[in-house]
Amino acid sequence: MKKFMFLVLLGIGIWSGCSKDSTTSSYTPTCDGTVKSYKNNVAPIIQSACAGCHQNYSSYSNLFASRNSVRSAIVSGNMPRSGSLTTAQKDAIACWVDNGAPNN
């Protein structure tokens, strides 16, 4: 029984150590009115910071389908789990989504 409890606690420790704190971020995107381009602004960020874990976001159609949850996860600071995005990168994705997530 002690071995089982140890393994359960070890598993919980490992799981909680691999996830980011889910506290709400005070970050608010700043959109300067410039329309962000999927091809030039968003896709390179997704490719470098997200596609390692979320290969399905490598296509515009899959990213578009999940755009609101992606925006929420980025603005809250919950994603990416390893590393972080700059304010400019967060703004690019959030503002692109807020502008209707065009395929431009």
N, C-alpha and C positions, 0 to 999 in steps of 0.2 A: 504494500500500500504506500509506503514511504517513497519507493522508487517511482510509482505512478504519479504521486503528487509532485515530486521533483521534476518529472518530465513535463507535466502540465504547466508548472510555473516557469520552467525553462522556455517552453513554447510561447507562453504569453509574453515573456521578457523579450524574446527574439522578435516576435510579431510587433510589439509596441515600439521596439527600437528601430524598426525599419520604416515606420510611418512618420509623417510630419505631424506636428502639433496641429490640431484642427481648430485652433482659436481663430476668430474672425480678424482679418487684417484691417488696418485702418487705411489701406491704399485705395485711392479713387483715381480711375483713369482720367487723363487729360487729353482730350481730342482737340487739336488745333484747327479743325476744319479741313485739313488735307485728307483726301480720300486715300485710304491705304489700299495697296494692291496685294491681291492674293499671291500673285507670282513673284513680285519683287520684295514685299515686306513680310508676309505671313508664312508662306511656304518655306523659306529658308530657316525661320525660327522653329517651325514645327519639325523640319528635317533634323536640325541639330540638337534640339532640346527634348523632343517628344517621341519621335518615330522609333527610337531605340526600344521603348516599351509599348508604344501605340502605333504599330506598323500600319494599321488601318487608316490613320490620319494622314498618310502619305498621299492619299487621293483627295481631290477637292470635294467630291460628292460625299465621302464619308465624314470629312471634317465639317462640311456644311450641315449634315444631318445632326451632328453633335455640337454645333457651334455654341449654343447657350450653356451647355454643361462645361465645355472647354473654357469659355469665358469666365464662368463662375469659379472653376477650379484654379485658374490662373490669378484672377483678381483676389481670391481669398488667400492665396499663397500656398494652397495644398498641392499644387503642381508647378513645376516638375518636382518629383520626390527627391531626386538626386540633383543637387545644385539649385540654382535659382535663375530667374530671368532679370534682366535690367529693367528699369522703369520704362525705357523706350520700347523694349520688346513687349512688355505687358500692355503698354498703350497701343502699340501697333495691332495686336490681336484684339483687344477689347474694342478699339475704335472701328476696326474692320467689321466685327460682329455688329456693333451698334449702327453701322452704316448699311446693314443688310447683307453682309458677307458676300459681296459680289465676286464673281469669277473673272477678275480683271488682271 
